[in-house]
Every structure is written in C-alpha cells, then in structure tokens.
Amino acid sequence: MTKRGRFVVIEGIDGAGTTTQAARLTERLRSEKVHARTTQEPSDGPIGTLVRQVLTGRIVCPGGLAPGWATMALLFAADRMDHVEAEIEPFLASGGTIISDRYDASSLAYQSVMSGSGGQTAIEWIRSINRHAMRPDLTIVLDVAPDIAAVRREARGEAAQLYEQNEVQRALAAFYKDLGRHMPGDRIVQVEAAGPADEVQARVLEVYRAAFA
C-alpha cells in the first residue's frame, strides 16, 4: 500500500514570496528524489480560472464593482474543494508531496479583512464553508513587513489586483501574525521573509525538515 504523501502550504501577504518559495521548495525536494509538485490557489481548474479573472478585473458585477467578500469566499471555497478532489487528493494518494501556494488560510485572512470588520462572525462563517477541506500537514507563513512587500509588488511592473491596496495588505499582515489563533488545530510556523530569496529558502527548508523529522 502506498504511503500518503505530505501536504504543505505556503502563506503570506501579496509580495511575501509565496509563489517563489513554493517553487523553490518543490525544486529542492525533487533534487532529493522526492515525488513533489507545486500547486496554487486560485487553482488552474474551471472555478479557479474564474476567480483569477475576478481578481484581475476581467470580470465585474453590474456597475463595474467586484463581487462582495461573501461571494468571493464562496467562490474560493468551491475552487478549493475542486482543487482537492481533482489534484491534491490523487497526488497525495500516490505518495507525492504537494506544496501549495496558498490554501484556506488565505480565505480566512483576505475575506475576513474585506468583510469590513474582520470580526469573529465572518471568520467563523468562512471556516464553516471550508470545513470539509483537507487539512495541510504544515502551513508556513512568510512574515514580511507590508512596506517591503509593497516594494516587491511594485517591482513586478504589473497592474494591482483586487486585494493589493496597501491598507488592505497592512490588515492582512496583522491577521497572518495571529493566524495560529484562528486555526488552532493546524501546524503553523512563521518564517522571517524580509531577506534575500536564498536566505528565506534556507529557513523554509529548515522548518520543513523539522516538521517531518
């Protein structure tokens, strides 16, 4: 019987380096002959593709507005379940290790902040609609100051997406620092991510090794 693989999530505000570090961790594991794959949320599935179009402003509601936070939370939750069923579960069942660039912690952070209150009522509702989502074995939060992340986003030279306003990112950074309180059953480790990508990669790898030692 094939042993179930490992499910690792990389989280953080926009500009924290989640995409970079997810890819680097996967590459390092593959170099060590680990059957590993990088994935992401929003996913590449049909619902995830729709969500990406909303985030980039290609799809808007009547009046030119983005969908509300509750609608977005439901879309992300639907994409997540499709993501798990279509990609994550089968790969883990084959013994592979999945490194996901974001998962349900992003929904808790982003949609609760966008709710306007960031209060417990929004958090509990978001948790409830994600209650059937597979739990990660490890969530690594890349901790970086909002000002540093803003400089990184500007350096991309891309148009700002839905949640990339500086005031939203500051609220998200505060939420991520306290993520363990909102997800008490999960293994969550904070990693300093302000330095060069190579240094951050070394810290991420150290946390990964310690978690599965």
N, C-alpha and C positions, 0 to 999 in steps of 0.2 A: 504494500500500500504506500502510495506517495505521501510524504510528509507535507502538510500545508506550509506554504511559503510565508513570508513576512510582509506586513502591510505598514509602510512608513509614510507619514505625511509631513510636508514642509509648509509652514505657515508664516505669515507676516504681512505688514502693510505693503502697499504698492511701492516698489523701489527697494524693498528689503533684500531682494536677491533670491526669491523662492524658485524661480524658473532656472536660474543659473545653478543654484546649489542642488536642486533635484537632479538636473542633468549630470552634474559633476559626481554626485554620489553614485548614480547609476553606472557611470563610466568606470568609476573606481571598483565597484563590485564586479562588473564584467571583467575587468582586468585580473580579478582574483578568481575567475571562472565561476562566478555566481550567476545563475539564470535570473537576470534583473531587467526591469522595464520601467521607463518613466511614463507617467500619465499626468493628466491635469484636469482641473475643473475651473470653468465650464469644460465639459468633455468635448470630444470630437463627434459625439453622437448627434442625432437629429435635434434633441431638445437643447443640448449644449451649444450647437450651432446657432439656434435661435437666440439663446441668451447672449452669445457673443455679439450678435447683430444689435441687440438692445444696448449692450454696454458701449458699443462704438457709435451709437446714434443712428444706425441704419434703419432701425425700427422704432417708431414712436407711437404714442397714443394720440387720439384726436386732440387738436390744439398744440401739437408739437411737443408734448411733455413725455417724459419717461414713465413707464409703469410705476405704480406705488411700491413701497417697501414690502408689503404683504404679498402682492402679486409676484414680485421678484423672488421672495423667499420660497413661494410655491414652485416657481419655475426651477430654481436651483435644487429644491428637494426632488422634483421629478427627474431632473437630469442626473442627480446623484444615484437614485435607485436604478435608472437605466445603465449608468456607468458601472455600478457594482455588478449588476446581472450580466451585462454584455462583455465586460472586460476584466474587472477586478477579481470577482469570484473564480472565473475559469482559470485565470493565470495563477492565482494562489493555490488552487486545487492541483495544478500541475507541479507544484513545488517552487514556483517562481517567487521572486521578491518584487513587490510593486513599490515604487517611490512616486507619490502623488504630489504634484504642485497644487496645493490647496485641497480642502475637503470640507466637512460640515462646520469646522471652527470658523471658516470664512463666512458662512451664512450667519452663524451666531453673532459674529463681530459686525459685519457690514450691514445686515438688515436691522439688527437691533439699534445700531447707531443711527441709521437712516429713518427709524421709526419716529425720531424726534425726541424721544425720552430716554432711549437706551435702558429702559426700565425692565424690571424683572418679569412683568407681564408679557412683553414682546419676546424676551429671552425664553421663557417657558413655552410659549406657543411655537417658536422656531424649533426648540428642542423636540416638541411633541410631533411635528410633521416630519422630523428626521429620526424618529425613534426606531425605525426598522433598518436604518443604515448600518452596515457593518462597522464595527469599531476598529480603529487602527491599533496596531501593536505599539506604535510610538508616534508621537507628534512632536516635531522640532519647530519651535518658534524662533524665527530670526529677529532678534531685538536690535532695532536701529532707530536713532532719533529721527523724527519727522522731517527736520530740516535737511539732514543728509539724504534721506530718501527722496525728497523733493528735487535736490540737485541731480540725483541719478535719473529721475524721471525726465527732467528737462534735457539731459544729455542724450536721451533716446531720439529726440527730434520728432516725436510722434504727437498727434493730437491727443489731448487729455480725454480719458474715458470717463464713464459716468461717476465713479467714486473718487476721482483723483484730485478733488479740490483740497487745498492744504488744511482747511479747518476740519474736514471730514477725516483726513489722514491723522491729524493730531488726536482726535477722539478714538480712532481705531487703534493707535499706538497704546493709548491708555488701557483700552479693553484687552488687547493682547498681553499686556504685562500681567493682567489679572485673570488670564484665561483658565488657569487651573481651578479657580473658584467656580467657574461656570460649567466646567466639565470635570467634576471631581472623580469620576470613575476611570478617566483616561490617564495614560502615562504621558506627561507633557514636560518637555525640557526646554528652557530658554537658552539661546546661544547668542552671544555678542556678535553682531554682524556689521559693525561700522567699518571694519578694516578692509584690506585688500581681499579679493575673492579667494586667493590661495590660503590665507590665514583662516578665513571663515570656513573653507572646506575642511581644513585640518580639525577645527573644533567640531564641525558636524560629524565627521568620521569618528572622532573620539567618543561623542555621545552615542552614535550608532553602535560602536563596538561595546561600550559599557552596558548598553541596554540588552544586548544579546550575548553577553559573555557567558 
